[in-house]
Amino acid sequence: MLGITGFTLFLIAVFLLNVTPGPDTAYIVGRSVAQGRGAGVVSALGISAGCIVHTLATAFGLTAILAASATAFTVVKIAGAIYLIYLGVRLLFATHEDTAASREAQAPQRSAPKPLHRLFAQGFITNVLNPKVVLFFVSFFPQFVAADSQHKTLAFLTLGMVFIAMSTVWNSFVAWIAGSVTERFAGKTGVRKWLDRTVGGAFVGLGIKLATSHR
């Protein structure tokens, strides 16, 4: 079908990749912890939208340029790292303000919710600006498309949509679980403070890890 080979193996590999914790999982859990299940699910959808971009780029050969160019790889890597660190620092700063306000009011407060479209955009940008995802798509997908296939573009698009569908279901599940667990601690100021600071620190850590990563 469309020159796709080893489709069952592809499904197994995608499943294993999804259940193995990575940067996307950490980001989604972080959003769920900071703002609840809805924020985590929307962030997961944003990441899936980013994967659509990677799928289209892979299907039409655009990722080959990024994979072959060290300069392009570095530019995207640094941009993605700066964005992640920016999100982490903002979260840490917002948490500090919220904590101070809660002390004055002597009542626990939760981080101010962000508009859903902004959460979606942040998830999207985080995924698109991760060159590791680009290299994953350009190295993983071709293994399941026959070299002599006359429908390579359709084959890449099909595999990409399957990958995105499976990832969206799993990431949404992770967001739901993380958000549900966090809600049990919503009224405990000390736990909330620790969780929010951990999330902000995790985002900064992800940014630093991305900035120092190699091809």
N, C-alpha and C positions, 0 to 999 in steps of 0.2 A: 504493500500500500504506500504509494508516493515515494517508494524507495527507502522507507523506514525499516531498519533491521533491529532485531533484539528488543522489541517493544516491551516485552514482559520484564526483561532485565532493566530497561529504562525505568519502568514503574517502580521496581524494587529499589533501584539506586536513588530515585527521587524521594521515596518514602524514607529511606535511611538518612539522606541528607537533611530532610525536614526535621526528623526527630533528634538529630545531633545539634546541640546548642551552638549558635554562632552569633555574629554581630546583629543580624536581623532579629533573632529571638531576644537578645539582650535589649535591643531598642524597644521592641514591642512590650516586653515585660516592664521595662522602665516607664513607658507611657501609662501602662495599666496601673502600676503602683502609684504613680504620681497623680493620675486623674480619673482612674476607674476603668471599668470594662469597655464602655463606649469609646473612650479615647484610644484604648489599645486596639480595638477592632478597626477603627477608622485609620489608625496608623498602619495596621496590617494591610488594609486596602490600598493605602498610599504606596507601600512597598511593592505590592502586586502591580500597581500601575507603573512603577519604575521598571519592573521586570518585563512589562509589555514593550517598553522602549528598547530594552536589551534584546528582546526577541526579534523585534523589527530590524534592529541594527545587525543582528547576527544573520537574519534571513537575507538581507540585502547587502551583506559584506562590509558594512561600515565599521564593525568592531575590529576588522583586520587592520585598519589604519592605526587604531589605538594600541592594539596588541604589538604592532611592529615598531611603533614610535616610542622611544624612551622619554622624549620630551613631553609628548601628549599624555603618556601614562603619569608622569610626575606632576603635571599641571592639574589633572583630574584628581590625583591622590591628595595633593595639598589642599585643593579646594574642598574636597570632602572632609578632610581632617579638620580644617578650620571651622567648617559648618557644625560638625559634631561637638567640637570643643566649645563653640559659641552657645549651642543648645545646653550643654552641661553647665557652663558658667551661669547662664541665665537662670537655670533651674536652681542652682545653689543660691544665687542671689535672691530669687523670689522666695525660696524656702526660708531664708534668713529673715526677710521682711515679714512673711506670714507668721513665723515663730514669735517675733517681737510683738506683733499685733495681738497674737493669742495671749501672750503674757499680760499685756495691758488690759485686755478684756477678761482675763482669767477664764477663758473658754477656748477649747481647741478649734482651730480653723483649718480648712483644707486649702491647698493651692488653688488659686483662681482658675476656673476652667478656661481653656482656650477654645476659640471657635473651631468647629469640626473641620471646616475647609482649611484652616491653618495647620491642624494636625495632619490632615491628608497630604498637604503640600510638603510638610516637613518629612514625612515618611517617604514620599516620592523623591525628594531631592537627596535625602540620605542614601537611598538605594542607587539612584542614577549616578551620583558622584563617587561611587565606590568602584574603583578600577578592578578590584578583585572579582567583583560580580561580572564585569565585562569579560575578564580572562576566563572565568568559569564557563560562561556561555559559549565562548569561542573555542574552548578546548573540550568541553563535555558533550555538547550536542552533536558535533560532526561524527562522533563515534557511532551514532545510531542512524546515520544517513549513508546509504550506499554511494560510493564514489561515482558510479556510472548512472545515478538517478537523473531522470529528465525533469523531475519536479522537486529539486532541492529547496527552492524557496518555500513551497507549500509544506514540504517535510519539516523544515525548521519552524515554520509558523505553527504547525500542528503540535510538534513536540513542546514548543514554547507555551502554547495554550494549556496543554496537559500539565506541564510543570507549574504554571501559574495557578491553575485550578486546585491542584493538590496543596500547594504552598499556602494559598489563601485559606483553605479549610483548616489546615493545621495551625497557622498563625492566629487565626480567629479563635480557635480553641484555646491556645496558649493565653491569648489576651483575656478571654473570659475567665479562665481559671485564676490567673494572676490577679485580675480585678476583683474577683469574688473573695479570694483570700485576704486581699488588702482591706476590703470593706469591713472585715471583722475587727480591724485595728483602727478604724477611722476615728473613733472617739478617744483614743489613747494618745495623748500629745507626745510623750516620749518616743513611742514606737513610730508615730508619723514622722517625727523629726528625723529619726534614724533612717527610715525608709527613703524619705525625700533626699537627704544628703547622699545616701548610697547611690540613688539613681543619678543625681547630678555628677557624682564622682565617676560612675560607670561610663557616662557619656563622654566625659573628658578623657578617661582611659581609652575608650574606643577610638577617639580622635587621635590620640598620641600613637596608639598601636597602628592605625592606618598610615599616619605620617611617616612612621619608621619602617613600614613594610617594604619588601622588595618584590620585584616581579618574579 
